[in-house]
Amino acid sequence: MKRKVIKFFIIAILLFLLGVFFVGLNVSSIYDTKDLVGKKINKIEIEHFYNNTFITQKDLKRNHFTLINFWSSWCAPCREEHPFLLKLNQEKNIEILGVNFKDKKKHASEFLKKFGNPYDELAVDKFGKHSINFGVYGIPESILINNDLIIIKKFIGPINEDDMDFIRKIIN
Amino acid sequence: MKKIIFILYFLLNFDYLIADSTSINSNKIFKNLRCLICQGQSVADSNSEFAQTIKLVVKDKIEEGKTEKEIYNFLIEKYGEWIVYKPQLNIVNSALWLIPYLVLLFGGIIIFLLFKKRGNR
């Protein structure tokens, strides 16, 4: 009887371990912040790039849709996505809020002068602290939100043609 | 004698008790946070942009008077539970916390039964 109980427990433990490995190996370990989609962003208060005022959630609630784009002049992939942002800026239902991330103002201004300014509003995140509130872990990263400040989609990495089509479909 | 040992123990740990109740050790938090863009490094070990930013935010939260748990909850809300090394005790993670104790318990029972059987022989 005891032997049967011991055998049962050994088999149960082995089956459990197999189950854990099976599930663990089938779960993708690639990190992303897709869990933030559908959640509301609270406490937005980012310093304006050109003056000492703050861009708050009240400002973003006025727009139908806002694309919050974290960028920097020292970020090579940001240059890659820049033409797409310029095209998106021509759309009516969306405002683009650029957040200049850990950059020098002089370099950021030169970057915009050279490649064009796709941003309706421009904010500055000198120490990168605001990026944490948006679940950003690298730049470029963009977040599409509606006027209820609900995250519709997060774009990790540079925005491309497909992302632009997706945004167009959503906003139109 | 017991009283002396108790007093000595209390005096030796007094600083630690005060430190733990009045301030949060930021390094302890950094060590429990995963650097999401690094290969197997904690925020404490990494100098990446992400780790540096997280360190600044954690220090700000401590200055705001947030508790360790509140800081973890804030970061978990933004980055998911993957950001903390030590999983939180909840229904989903209960197996992680309970299984080692259950294995220890059943292992003990099995060893006890085996020894008892040997003793009977």
Boltz contact constraints between the chains, C-beta under 6 A:
constraints:
  - contact:
      token1: [A, 2]
      token2: [B, 113]
      max_distance: 6.0
  - contact:
      token1: [A, 6]
      token2: [B, 110]
      max_distance: 6.0
  - contact:
      token1: [A, 9]
      token2: [B, 106]
      max_distance: 6.0
  - contact:
      token1: [A, 31]
      token2: [B, 36]
      max_distance: 6.0
  - contact:
      token1: [A, 35]
      token2: [B, 80]
      max_distance: 6.0
  - contact:
      token1: [A, 127]
      token2: [B, 56]
      max_distance: 6.0
  - contact:
      token1: [A, 128]
      token2: [B, 53]
      max_distance: 6.0
  - contact:
      token1: [A, 129]
      token2: [B, 56]
      max_distance: 6.0
  - contact:
      token1: [A, 129]
      token2: [B, 57]
      max_distance: 6.0
  - contact:
      token1: [A, 132]
      token2: [B, 57]
      max_distance: 6.0
  - contact:
      token1: [A, 135]
      token2: [B, 78]
      max_distance: 6.0
  - contact:
      token1: [A, 135]
      token2: [B, 79]
      max_distance: 6.0
  - contact:
      token1: [A, 137]
      token2: [B, 36]
      max_distance: 6.0
  - contact:
      token1: [A, 137]
      token2: [B, 37]
      max_distance: 6.0
  - contact:
      token1: [A, 137]
      token2: [B, 50]
      max_distance: 6.0
  - contact:
      token1: [A, 138]
      token2: [B, 37]
      max_distance: 6.0
